[in-house]
Amino acid sequence: MSHCSRHHRAEAGEAALTESEKRFSVFMTHLPAVVFIRTRQAVFCRESVSAGNFGWRECVGKTTEELLPSEVAELMMADDRRALTEVQR
């Protein structure tokens, strides 16, 4: 593959990623539901705009255990572990 071909493919990939990120951002902004995305370490890294409408503000960067009572946090993290295990099968 020539240098020009690799460069063109890299630019096309970056453009596709930018477009995908833009669509996802619009989706999260207008989604009429409370949605959170957390890392495998249970740290909130993204929340829908609707989350703020329900009093969930400034969750990003905090852990499940920091935001919820321990019994609720443990149930959520157990669900996450189960989901991640099923995805890896």
Secondary structure in CASP SS format (residue, H / E / C, confidence):
PFRMAT SS
TARGET T0000
AUTHOR 0000-0000-0000
METHOD secondary structure of the structure
MODEL  1
M C 1.00
S C 1.00
H H 1.00
C H 1.00
S H 1.00
R H 1.00
H H 1.00
H H 1.00
R H 1.00
A H 1.00
E H 1.00
A H 1.00
G H 1.00
E H 1.00
A H 1.00
A H 1.00
L H 1.00
T H 1.00
E H 1.00
S H 1.00
E H 1.00
K H 1.00
R H 1.00
F H 1.00
S H 1.00
V H 1.00
F H 1.00
M H 1.00
T H 1.00
H H 1.00
L C 1.00
P C 1.00
A C 1.00
V C 1.00
V C 1.00
F E 1.00
I E 1.00
R E 1.00
T C 1.00
R C 1.00
Q C 1.00
A C 1.00
V E 1.00
F E 1.00
C E 1.00
R E 1.00
E E 1.00
S C 1.00
V H 1.00
S H 1.00
A H 1.00
G H 1.00
N H 1.00
F C 1.00
G C 1.00
W C 1.00
R C 1.00
E C 1.00
C C 1.00
V C 1.00
G C 1.00
K C 1.00
T E 1.00
T H 1.00
E H 1.00
E H 1.00
L H 1.00
L C 1.00
P C 1.00
S H 1.00
E H 1.00
V H 1.00
A H 1.00
E H 1.00
L H 1.00
M H 1.00
M H 1.00
A H 1.00
D H 1.00
D H 1.00
R H 1.00
R H 1.00
A H 1.00
L H 1.00
T H 1.00
E H 1.00
V H 1.00
Q C 1.00
R C 1.00
END
